[in-house]
Amino acid sequence: MRYSDIRRHAGLFSEYTELRVQENRSSRISVLNGDVVGNAASSQAGVSARSYKDGVWGFASSPEAGDEAVRACVVRAAANARFLASVEGRDAKPLPSRPGNSEHDLSTAKARVSRKELIDFARELDAYCQKRFPGLLSRSVSLSALDMEKTLLSSDGSASYSLIPRSLAAISLTVEAKGEPIDLYDIFGGRGHFEDNFDKPEALFASIDLLIERLKQKAAGVYAKPGTKDVILDSDLAGILAHEAIGHTVEADLVLGGSVAADYMGRQVASPLITLVDYANTASGRLCPVPLWTDDEGIEARDAVLINRGVLTSYMHNKESAAHFATEPTGNARAYGFYDEPLIRMRNTAIVPGDSALADMIASVDDGYYFLRSSNGQADSTSEFMFGVVMGYEIKGGTLGSALRDCTISGVAFDMLKTVSMVSGDMSWTAAGMCGKKQSIPVGMGGPAIKCRVNVGGRA
């Protein structure tokens, strides 16, 4: 539900204050081997206020959003800030200001489908998987949705409203091969309500056919051989690498906490073919998966060019880190729930497309791999990473060969990016990106395919 006329509360502010009224609505339907095993919907709504004084913040929140709850939160946040300032306040630079005044409601204009229609949709996808591949060991279909609705007011003149929905269909299939379970998954959808992303189940049948074909290829596939190899990382892998192994190292709070990127500003950290951007709301003229026009500190959001032609040029900032580094805030302050304080978070992080064709990239590899889909993974503040790969192919003499069983890739991202020799000219976003930095929050990840050298973990 939209919160009306938030500006009427501006008179309550005694210190610099940010007031946010928010509701997150989520739902999930799960079908396992034809049986409905999950059917849930929930809503979390409330108000929060955050006040700043002498270099410290005071915060308060309430699950109520009436006028009295708003007044109480603002008063408590200011009191908390004044108390903390009396104990540990310090001389601090003034917070920078670039007020965002935006209104974006991405709700569907179509009639909303019922819960029963959603369950029938999931069951029909499951039935099609069983029909197309009767030998499956297991089938899992899930439909999920998240609407994030926020209204924000700040002391420096920002007033914004947004409703950003996301809906997903995830399909995971398992087959047995030589006594071993082999699985593969795909996720469809993205920004928008279910009605905008999914018309009829039949629209996903071709994608399911491709998923099943790749699962069959994987079941009959081979293991990757370990070692440092020439590889092509498709957009899914390139996007996760950009987010996990590079993006987190250049979030200014983690830079202040000791990230390796603290020593790299202005230095060559990647091939000149690499430009890495955290997009605010549009990329190449198209709306991003997680568009942000005004962040949760009330800053007008702008693109952050993190790496430009191989040179580290920017960190991602909130107001406080921008003041510390004497630069402009980038609009990267985001909070998941009304009860959360904004943190420096990525929005839509991707490598900018180059000018190579994927077919030419594959043809340029004599002995290596083409990796398409990742599973779990991890990276740390040194940019060292390890990601699981659940779908890929051998490349022999410039031609795709056998499909691969599960393997891993690992390395130091800032070293690996220096080996990039080709970047494809296309752009693809991952539908279901989530970032777990203290608060799990939707993010956009993606990009082009890249050719590089990386350490592959397989079987000799």
C-alpha positions in Angstrom: 0.0 0.0 0.0 1.4 3.4 -1.0 2.1 5.9 1.8 0.6 9.3 1.1 2.0 12.7 1.7 5.2 11.8 3.6 6.3 15.4 3.3 3.9 16.4 6.1 6.4 14.8 8.6 9.3 17.1 7.7 8.5 19.4 10.7 9.4 16.6 13.0 13.1 16.6 12.0 15.4 18.1 14.6 18.7 16.6 13.3 19.6 15.5 9.8 17.1 12.7 9.3 15.9 10.1 6.8 12.4 8.8 7.1 11.4 5.6 5.2 8.1 3.8 5.1 8.3 0.4 3.4 6.5 -2.8 2.7 8.0 -6.0 1.2 5.4 -8.5 -0.1 6.7 -12.0 -1.0 5.2 -15.3 -2.1 6.4 -18.7 -3.1 4.8 -21.8 -4.6 6.8 -25.1 -4.8 6.0 -28.3 -6.7 8.1 -31.4 -6.2 7.5 -34.4 -8.4 4.0 -33.3 -9.1 3.1 -32.5 -5.4 2.5 -29.0 -4.1 4.9 -28.8 -1.2 4.9 -25.1 -0.6 2.3 -22.3 -0.8 3.1 -19.2 1.2 2.7 -15.5 1.1 3.9 -12.8 3.5 4.2 -9.1 4.1 6.5 -7.1 6.2 5.7 -3.4 6.6 6.7 -0.6 8.9 8.6 2.7 9.3 12.2 3.6 10.2 14.0 6.8 10.9 17.8 7.5 10.9 19.4 10.7 12.3 23.0 11.9 12.0 24.9 14.1 14.5 28.6 14.7 15.0 29.7 11.7 12.8 27.3 9.1 14.4 23.9 7.7 13.5 20.8 7.0 15.5 18.2 4.6 14.2 14.7 3.5 15.2 12.0 1.4 13.5 8.5 0.3 14.1 6.2 -2.3 12.5 3.4 0.3 12.5 3.2 3.1 10.0 0.6 5.5 11.4 1.4 9.1 12.3 2.1 8.3 15.9 4.6 5.6 14.9 6.3 7.9 12.5 6.6 10.6 15.2 7.9 8.1 17.7 10.6 6.8 15.3 11.8 10.2 14.4 12.0 11.3 18.0 13.8 8.1 19.1 16.3 8.2 16.2 17.2 11.8 17.0 17.6 11.0 20.7 19.8 8.0 19.9 22.0 10.1 17.6 22.4 12.8 20.3 23.2 10.2 23.0 25.8 8.5 20.8 27.3 11.8 19.8 27.7 12.7 23.5 29.6 9.4 24.1 31.6 8.9 20.9 30.9 11.9 18.7 33.7 13.3 16.6 34.5 16.1 14.2 33.0 14.9 10.9 32.9 16.4 7.4 29.4 17.5 6.4 27.4 14.9 4.6 27.2 15.5 0.8 23.8 16.1 -0.7 22.3 15.3 -4.1 18.6 15.0 -3.3 16.6 12.5 -5.4 13.0 13.3 -6.2 11.6 10.4 -8.1 8.4 8.4 -8.5 8.5 5.0 -10.2 5.7 2.4 -9.9 6.5 -0.7 -12.0 3.3 -2.5 -11.1 1.6 -4.5 -13.8 -1.3 -3.0 -15.7 -2.7 -6.5 -16.3 -5.3 -8.3 -14.3 -3.7 -10.2 -11.4 -3.8 -14.0 -11.5 -5.2 -16.0 -8.6 -3.3 -18.3 -6.3 -5.0 -21.3 -7.9 -3.9 -20.1 -11.4 -0.3 -19.8 -10.1 -0.4 -23.4 -8.7 -1.9 -24.7 -12.0 0.9 -22.9 -13.9 3.6 -24.6 -11.8 1.9 -28.0 -12.1 1.7 -27.6 -15.9 5.4 -26.9 -16.1 6.1 -29.9 -13.9 3.9 -32.1 -16.1 5.7 -30.9 -19.2 9.1 -31.8 -17.7 7.8 -35.3 -16.9 6.4 -35.8 -20.3 9.5 -34.6 -22.1 11.9 -36.7 -19.9 10.1 -39.6 -18.2 13.4 -40.9 -16.9 14.0 -38.0 -14.5 14.9 -38.9 -11.0 13.3 -35.7 -9.6 11.6 -32.5 -10.7 11.3 -29.3 -8.8 9.4 -26.2 -10.0 9.0 -23.1 -7.9 7.4 -19.7 -8.5 8.5 -16.8 -6.3 7.8 -13.1 -6.2 9.0 -10.1 -4.2 7.5 -6.6 -4.3 9.6 -3.9 -2.6 7.6 -0.7 -2.0 9.3 2.3 -0.4 8.5 6.0 0.4 11.4 8.2 1.5 11.9 11.7 2.9 15.1 13.3 4.0 16.1 16.5 5.6 18.1 17.7 2.6 15.0 17.7 0.3 14.7 14.2 -1.1 11.2 12.8 -1.5 10.8 9.6 -3.5 8.5 6.6 -4.1 9.2 3.3 -5.8 7.5 -0.1 -6.2 9.9 -2.6 -7.8 8.5 -6.1 -8.4 10.3 -9.2 -9.3 8.9 -12.6 -10.2 10.8 -15.8 -11.0 10.2 -19.4 -12.2 12.9 -21.9 -11.2 13.1 -25.4 -12.6 15.6 -28.0 -11.3 15.9 -31.5 -12.8 17.8 -34.5 -11.7 18.7 -37.7 -13.6 20.7 -40.7 -12.6 23.7 -41.7 -14.7 25.9 -44.6 -13.7 24.5 -44.6 -10.2 25.2 -40.9 -9.7 22.6 -38.1 -9.5 23.2 -35.4 -12.1 21.3 -32.2 -11.8 20.8 -28.9 -13.7 18.6 -25.9 -13.2 17.5 -22.7 -14.8 15.7 -19.6 -13.7 13.3 -17.5 -15.8 11.7 -14.1 -15.3 13.1 -11.1 -13.5 11.9 -7.5 -13.0 8.1 -7.2 -13.1 5.0 -8.9 -11.8 4.2 -12.5 -12.8 1.6 -11.3 -15.4 4.3 -9.3 -17.2 6.9 -12.0 -17.2 4.8 -15.2 -17.8 1.9 -15.4 -20.2 1.2 -19.1 -20.6 3.2 -22.1 -19.5 3.8 -23.0 -23.2 6.0 -19.9 -23.5 8.6 -21.7 -21.3 8.4 -25.1 -23.1 11.3 -24.3 -25.5 13.5 -23.2 -22.6 12.6 -26.4 -20.7 13.5 -28.4 -23.9 16.9 -26.8 -23.9 17.4 -27.4 -20.1 16.5 -31.1 -20.6 18.8 -31.4 -23.6 21.7 -29.9 -21.7 21.0 -32.2 -18.7 21.2 -35.3 -21.0 24.5 -34.0 -22.4 25.8 -33.4 -18.9 24.8 -36.9 -17.8 26.8 -38.3 -20.7 29.6 -35.8 -20.2 33.2 -35.9 -19.0 35.1 -34.3 -16.2 37.2 -31.2 -16.7 40.9 -31.7 -16.4 42.5 -29.6 -13.6 45.0 -26.8 -14.3 45.2 -23.3 -15.6 43.2 -23.2 -18.8 41.9 -20.9 -21.6 38.2 -20.5 -20.9 35.2 -18.6 -22.0 33.0 -17.5 -19.2 29.4 -16.9 -20.4 27.4 -14.0 -19.0 26.2 -16.0 -15.9 29.8 -16.7 -14.7 31.1 -13.3 -15.8 28.3 -11.6 -13.9 28.9 -13.5 -10.7 32.6 -12.8 -11.0 32.0 -9.1 -11.4 29.7 -9.0 -8.4 31.3 -11.3 -5.9 35.0 -11.1 -6.6 35.3 -7.5 -7.8 32.2 -5.6 -6.8 32.5 -6.3 -3.1 36.1 -5.3 -3.0 35.2 -1.8 -4.2 32.3 -1.1 -1.8 33.8 1.8 0.1 32.9 0.4 3.6 34.8 -2.8 2.7 37.7 -0.6 1.3 37.8 1.1 4.7 37.8 -2.3 6.3 40.9 -3.4 4.5 39.9 -4.6 1.0 42.7 -5.1 -1.4 41.2 -2.4 -3.6 42.3 0.2 -1.1 45.8 0.1 -2.7 44.6 -0.1 -6.3 42.9 3.2 -7.0 44.2 4.7 -10.3 46.1 1.5 -11.1 45.8 -1.0 -13.9 43.8 -3.9 -12.4 42.4 -5.6 -15.5 42.9 -5.9 -19.2 42.2 -2.6 -21.2 39.2 -4.6 -22.6 37.5 -4.5 -19.2 35.2 -1.7 -18.2 33.0 -2.5 -15.1 30.0 -0.5 -14.2 27.5 -0.6 -11.3 24.4 0.7 -13.2 21.8 2.7 -11.3 18.7 2.0 -13.5 19.4 1.7 -17.2 22.1 0.0 -19.3 22.5 0.5 -23.0 19.1 2.3 -23.0 17.2 -0.6 -21.3 15.9 -0.8 -17.8 18.1 -2.8 -15.5 16.9 -5.9 -13.5 16.9 -3.9 -10.2 16.5 -0.2 -11.2 17.2 2.4 -8.5 16.5 6.1 -9.1 16.9 7.4 -5.5 18.8 5.3 -2.9 17.7 4.8 0.7 19.6 7.8 1.9 17.7 10.0 -0.5 20.6 10.4 -3.0 19.9 10.6 -6.7 21.4 7.4 -8.0 24.0 7.5 -10.8 26.1 4.9 -12.5 29.4 4.1 -10.8 32.2 3.3 -13.4 34.4 1.1 -11.2 36.9 0.0 -13.8 37.5 2.0 -16.9 39.6 0.3 -19.6 41.3 -1.7 -17.0 42.0 1.1 -14.5 40.3 1.2 -11.1 38.5 4.6 -11.1 35.8 4.6 -8.4 34.4 2.9 -5.4 30.7 2.6 -4.5 29.7 5.2 -1.9 27.0 6.2 0.6 27.0 9.7 2.0 29.4 9.0 4.8 32.1 7.2 2.7 31.8 9.9 0.0 32.6 12.5 2.6 35.5 10.5 3.9 37.0 10.1 0.4 36.1 13.7 -0.6 34.0 12.5 -3.6 30.5 12.4 -4.8 28.1 9.7 -3.4 27.1 7.2 -6.0 23.6 6.3 -4.7 24.6 2.8 -3.5 22.9 3.0 0.0 20.3 0.3 0.1 18.2 -1.5 2.8 16.2 -4.7 2.5 13.5 -4.2 5.1 12.1 -1.3 7.0 14.0 -2.5 10.1 17.4 -2.4 8.3 19.8 0.6 8.1 21.1 1.3 4.6 24.4 -0.2 3.6 26.6 0.3 0.6 25.2 -2.3 -1.8 25.6 -3.1 -5.5 22.6 -2.5 -7.8 23.3 -3.9 -11.3 27.0 -4.8 -11.8 28.3 -5.9 -15.1 31.3 -5.7 -17.5 30.5 -3.5 -20.5 30.2 -5.5 -23.8 33.1 -5.5 -26.2 33.1 -6.2 -29.9 33.9 -9.9 -30.3 31.5 -12.6 -31.5 31.0 -15.6 -29.2 31.6 -17.9 -32.2 35.0 -16.3 -32.8 35.9 -16.5 -29.2 35.2 -20.3 -29.1 37.1 -20.7 -32.4 40.1 -19.0 -30.8 40.5 -21.6 -28.0 42.6 -24.7 -29.0 42.2 -26.6 -25.7 40.0 -25.2 -23.0 36.4 -24.8 -21.8 33.2 -22.9 -22.3 31.5 -22.4 -18.9 27.8 -21.4 -18.9 26.2 -21.7 -15.5 27.4 -21.4 -11.9 26.2 -22.8 -8.7 27.5 -21.7 -5.3 30.7 -19.8 -4.7 32.6 -17.5 -2.5 35.0 -14.6 -2.7 36.9 -12.5 -0.1 38.3 -9.0 0.2 41.5 -10.0 -1.5 39.4 -10.8 -4.7 40.3 -14.4 -4.3 37.3 -16.5 -5.5 36.1 -20.1 -6.0 32.8 -20.8 -8.0 31.1 -24.0 -8.8 30.3 -24.6 -12.5 27.3 -26.8 -13.2 27.2 -26.5 -17.0 29.9 -26.2 -19.6 31.6 -27.8 -22.6 35.0 -28.8 -23.7 36.6 -26.7 -26.5 38.9 -28.7 -28.8 40.6 -27.1 -31.8 38.1 -24.2 -31.7 35.0 -26.4 -31.6 32.7 -27.3 -28.8 33.1 -30.9 -27.6 31.6 -33.0 -24.8 29.5 -31.5 -22.0 31.1 -31.3 -18.6 30.2 -32.7 -15.2 30.4 -30.3 -12.2 33.7 -28.6 -11.7 35.1 -25.4 -10.1 37.0 -22.3 -11.1 39.2 -20.3 -8.8 41.8 -17.6 -8.7 42.4 -14.0 -7.8 40.0 -11.8 -9.8 42.3 -8.8 -10.2 45.0 -11.1 -11.6 42.5 -13.1 -13.8 41.0 -10.0 -15.3 44.4 -9.0 -16.6 44.3 -12.1 -18.8 41.1 -11.2 -20.6 41.8 -11.2 -24.3 38.2 -11.1 -25.8 34.9 -9.7 -24.7 31.7 -10.5 -26.5 29.4 -7.8 -27.9 26.2 -9.1 -26.4 24.7 -8.4 -23.0 22.6 -10.7 -20.8 21.4 -10.3 -17.2 20.9 -13.0 -14.6 17.2 -13.0 -13.5 17.5 -14.0 -9.9 20.6 -12.3 -8.4 20.6 -11.9 -4.6 23.4 -10.5 -2.5 23.8 -11.6 1.1 25.9 -8.8 2.6 24.3 -8.7 6.1 20.9 -8.3 4.5 19.8 -10.4 1.5 18.7 -8.1 -1.2 17.9 -8.4 -5.0 20.7 -7.3 -7.3 21.3 -7.4 -11.1 24.3 -9.4 -12.4 25.3 -10.1 -15.9 27.3 -8.9 -18.8 29.0 -10.3 -21.9 31.0 -13.4 -22.3 34.8 -13.0 -21.6 37.8 -15.1 -22.7 40.5 -15.4 -20.0 42.8 -17.8 -18.3 41.6 -19.3 -15.0 42.4 -22.3 -12.7 40.0 -25.2 -13.3 39.3 -27.8 -10.6 38.4 -31.1 -12.1 39.7 -34.7 -12.3 43.1 -35.7 -13.7 
